[in-house]
Amino acid sequence: MHKGAPTENNFSYAYSKRCLAVQIDAYNKQYGTKYNYLMPCNLYGEHDRYDMEKSHFIPTLLMKIKNAVKENKDHIVLLGDGTPLRQFMHAEDLAKTIKYMLDNNIYENINVAVDENYSIHEMATIALEATKNNHLKIVYSPGTPNGQFRKDICNKKLKELIPNITMISLKEGIKRVYNSL
């Protein structure tokens, strides 16, 4: 978490997370508390923000698909070139992890993430399949930013603490979210 500076586009947000982690560790050391922090990968879910200007990637992608179908278009337009890699986890999986840790008195600081690290293009293709909209083409907007190439989160410690953990597949999660719109 503390290896190098965060990316510029998330600088303040990333540093605030780092500061919180340091503060929690300090409380535990000084006062003997058992606080912990979980660092999740990117999340999405049925109760996400669906605003084309302010939403994260998955909600924006699903709204673009929904709008393309409604407007009888043959494509969706995505920023960048589709190559950056991301891990996306359904919010329910984070909630299940938190509950498991509480129920089992686990006070470890851990990353919570899925194994899969898909490219933007792979996620868009999965979304088109999951929503049964394979007829839509994916068009990339030349000259628009890609963002950081990858933001990997290691989930090794999570799997050691909760060896039987299961996560909702991206395809199933996207299908659930899309059907809730």
N, C-alpha and C positions, 0 to 999 in steps of 0.2 A: 504493500500500500504506500510505502514511503520512498520507493525507488524512483527518483526523478520527479520533476514538476508535472502537474496534471496538464492535459491539453488546454490550449488557450480558450477554446469555446466553452469549456466547463470549469475553468480555473477556480472561480470563487466557490462554486457548488462543491467541487472535489475537495478543496481545502477545508471547507466547513465540515465535511464528512471526516477528514483526517483529524481535525481538531477535536471533534466529538469523540473519536476513538481514543485519542490520547487522554482526554479528560476522564473517560470511563476507566481506562487503565489506572490513572492516577487515583481516582476514588477507591478502586478495589485495593490498591496497594496501601493507601493511607488509612482507609476506614474499614478495611476487611469486608467490603460489600461484594456481592456476587453479580454485579451487572455485566452484561455482555452486549456485543453488537454483531449484527448480521449484515454482511455486504451482499446484497442481491445483484444479479445481472439485470439487464433490461427487463422490465415487466410489461405485461399487457393483460387486458381482461374485459369482461362485460361492462364494468362500471368505469371505464377509462374516459378520458376527455376526447370528445369527437369534434374537434375544431381544426379545419384545414390549415390554419395559420399557426396554431400553438400545440397541436398534438404531437406525440412521438410517432415513430415510423409505422408500427403495426396499425394503430387506429387511422392514421392518414391513408395508408395503403388500402385498408378496407373501405374507407369512405370514397376513395378514388374508384375502386371497383364498383361499389354501389352506385355512384354517380354515373359512371360509364354505362352501366346496364340501363339505368333509368333514362339516360339521354341517348340511348341507342348508338353509342360510339363503338369503334372496333379496337380501341387501345386505351391504355393508361400511360401517363407520363410520370416518370420518377426522376429525381435529381441525381446528379453524379453519373457514374458509369456502371453501377451495379456490383462492383468488386469488393467493397468493404465488407468485413466479417463482423457478425454480431451474434451474441447469445440472447435469446428471448425466452422468458419463462412466464407461464400463466400465473397470475397473481394468487390463484388458489393454491398453487404449490408452495409459495412462500408462506401463506397462512397455515398450511398443513405442517410445514417445517417448524414454524414458531410454536404451534400447539404441541407438537411432538416434544420439542425441547422443554417447554414448560411442564408438560405432563411427566417427563422423565428427569426433571431437575438437571438439565444439561446447561452449563454456564460457560461454554467455550465460545470464543469469538471465531466466527466462520464466514466463509463465502457461501452463498446459496446460489447455485447455478445449474443449468442443464449441461449435458455433455456436448450437445451439438453446437457448432459454431458455423452458421450458414452465411453465405454471401447475401447481399441485398437482392441480387438476381434470383438466387435459390429460394429465398423467402417469398419473393413476389410470385414465383412459379408455384410454390406450395400453396400460396393463398388463392391463386387462380384455380388450382385443382380442388382445394377444399371448398371453395364457394361455387364450384361447377361453372366456372366462367373461363375455361381454357380457350375459348374463342377470342378472348381479348389478347392483343399483342402488348408487349412491354416496350415502351419507347423511353430512351434516356435523353435527358436534356443536356446537350453539350455545353461545356463551359460552366456548369453549376458545380458547387463543391461536393466532394465525396465525404468530407469529414475525416476523422481519424480512421486509418485503415483497419485496425482491429482493437478490440477492447476485451481481451480474454479474461475470464475469471476462473481460477482453478477451484474445482469442487472436491479435491481429494480428501480434505479433512471432513467435509460434510458426509462423504460416503463411508468414512471410517466411523463416524459417530452414529450415522443412521444407515447401516449397510443395505437395508431393504427398501430404501426410499424409491418411490416411483414418481415420475413426472408426466404431466399431460404432454403428448406429442404436439409439436407446432401445428401440424395439420388438423388435429382434433381440436386444439384450442382455438385456432382461427375459425374453424367451422362453427364452434359454439358462439364465439363473439359475433361473427357475421350474422348468424341466425337471430341474435338478440337485438340487432340494429333495427 
